[in-house]
Amino acid sequence: MFFRPLRQLALLALVALAACGGGNSSSYTAAAAQLQKATATAHLQKSADAAIAGGLAGVVLNHITPIDAAQAQAGLRQVGTTAKVQADDAFMIGSTTKAMTSALAARLVERGTIAWTTTLAEALPDLAAGMQAGYRVITLEQLLGHRGGLLAFTSPADIGRFQAFLVGYDGELPATLAGRERFFAAWLLAQDPPPGVKPGQDFAYSNAGYAMAALMLEARAGRPFAELFEQDLTQPLGMTVSWTSSDQTFTNRPVGHDGAKGKLVALTPEDTDTAAWLNVLRPGGVGTTITADSYANWVRWHLRALRGEATPLPASYLQRLKTLRHGDYALGWVAIDIDGRAVLAHDGEYRGFSSLLIMDMQGRSASFGFTNTEADDGAWVMAVLNQAVSDVARALLPR
């Protein structure tokens, strides 16, 4: 039901990956760019076809440089039908949304709307009395770095715990998203941390932590998260992002699949009540929907910024990314050294969809993949997607 945490094992297994393109500025002449794009497209198509042969339902792969992008797609929108994945299809990307939420937070920090050091109790004073003492001093930056110590909401256990509370609740439940957000926050912040986790110190991946960070942004800005997200992040960056409710029936677009390799099943919509509560976790990636072309805009701004060019991305967000070292996590990114090269990466999974992005920290190139496939029975989907993305990057390395 819920999306799972970053699969660090899948990312660390990219030992042969070099998601870094390469070359100096002379590589980016018009002629060289055309040749590079044609070469990239051929490798992308080969990898996309291999990913479908490896069991994915459908896949879109992109390779991006600071000035251009190449794309290929393969497979089906839904297993058992004939509709093929199209270049402009929208996919749910799960937890790769977290970097976007973090960039939005940085934008508001730079405007003085909120600070990285603003605490939960300071931003949500009406909820402070009911919070666990350890949560009251948790800061915005700690939440975005998964050091808030909150329940993960990445597995059925946490979901069932909250659903049991709802069943036994004898008051009137909220009927709006804003009301559900605060109701969920009041419940969440009164719960004990996961066993062995100390708020403010231990890394503990939490989708709910991102929901609390977004609630802090809403409280200080006086605007809903979706409005902040669109007006202060996606519009300035030339992106189009929407949220797909989990009770929606898909038509003319990829459908999420789950299951073992060779036995994929298209997921059916959730019931309306469950979908309404799932929406409180949108800041962490529930239902985030985007096309590959639009996501490529997001990635290209990062490449340009990492190369030292001026971009609309918040400076404090970029500065934090540049300080990351191997194994560090911050603001929706994990840093990894691969073949002696530093890359930023993240993956995501939600309701039958998976995504993976790897980006060279020097801003030379990046590769990402979207698929309408997920696996409850293991990491095979991410392994196949991982292989597809890494094969493209390896093939495009300069000799």
C-alpha positions, 0 to 999 in steps of 0.5 A: 500500500505505502511506498518503501524506503530508499533501497540503499543496497540497490544503489550501493550495488552500482559498483560499475556505474559511471553516471557522469558522461564527461568531457570538457566544455568543448564537448558541448558544440552543436554537432557534438551534442547531436552525435551524443544524443543519437548515440545516447538514444541507441544505448537507451533503447537497447537498455530499455528493451533489455529491461522489458526482457528482464521482467518490467511491464514498461519503462522510460529511460533518460540520459541528460547533459547540461544542454540536452536529453535523450530518451527511449521507452519500451513495454506496455502501459498494462500487462495483458493489453497492447497499449505501449508506453509512450514518450509523454506518459506520466509515471508516479515516482515515489520517494524521488519527490523528497528532493523536490520537497527539500528544495521547496523548503530551502526556497522558503528558508532563503525568503525568511519564511522559516529556518532550517533550525525551526522546531516542530514545537515552534512551527506547530505550537497548537500541537506542541502540548501533545508531542513526545518531548523528544519531538518538540525540538526536532528541526526542519533540517533534521526531518528532511535528513530522516533524523526526526525519529518518527514512525517510518510509514513505509510498511503495513505495520505503521499503516495498520497502527494508524488505521486501528486508531481511526477505527476506534476513534469515537470523535468526528474525523476531518473531511478536508485534506488540511484537517487530515494533515493536522489530525495525522500530525497530532496522532503521529507526534504523540507516538513513541519513536521506533525501537532503538531510534533516538530523535535528533540523532539516529538516521531512520527513514521516514515518509511521515517525517517529510509530511511533518516538514511540509506541515511546518512550511504550510504553517509558516507560509499560510498556504497549502503544500500543493500551492507552495509546491506549484508556485514556488518550485515547479513553475519557476523550474518549468516543470509540471507535477501533479498528484494521483490519488490512489483511488483513481482508475487509470485510462490512457496512461501506465498502470502500476504493477506488482508481483514476482517476475513473470507474474505481474498483476495490475494494481486496482484502486484503493478505497476512497477513505484510504486514499484520502488519508494517504494524501497526507504523505504527498510531500514524501512521494505519495502519488507524485506524477510527472512525465520524463521530459518534465523530470528532465528539466528538474535534473538539468537545472541540477547539472547546470547548478553543479557546474557553477551556472546560475539557476532558479534552484535555491542556493542553500539547497545546492550548497548542502548537496555539494558538501555531501560525502559518501554515505551521507543523506540530506535533502532527499539525496544520498551521496555515493562514490562509484568507480572513484566518482561522486554521484547523488542518487535516490530511488522511489517506489509507490503503488506499482511504480518505481524510479531511480536517478543517478547524477554526477556531482560535477554536473556532467550528466545524469541518468534516470528511469521510470517503470510501472513495476514494483516488487513486494517479494523482493528487490528484483524490479529495482535491480533490473531498473538499476541495471538499465540505468547503469548500462546507459551511463557506462556505455556513454563514458568517454574513452 
